[in-house]
Amino acid sequence: MGQACGANSLPVIVPCHRVLGANGLGGFSAAGGVETKVFLLRHEGAAGLLI
């Protein structure tokens, strides 16, 4: 799933920051890396996924 999201040219359609790894957050290839992923999850009110 992560590779499919990475290959997606329209990340608005598949919100790749919502894809989590089996053992934690996983990676994030957009600018800012995992810090951007954490910001987006908090911004959406999905901070519960960060536990």
Protein Blocks (a to p, Z undefined) as FASTA:
>chain_A
ZZmmmmpmblmlmcfklpccfkbnbpafbghijmlmmmmmmmnopmmmmZZ
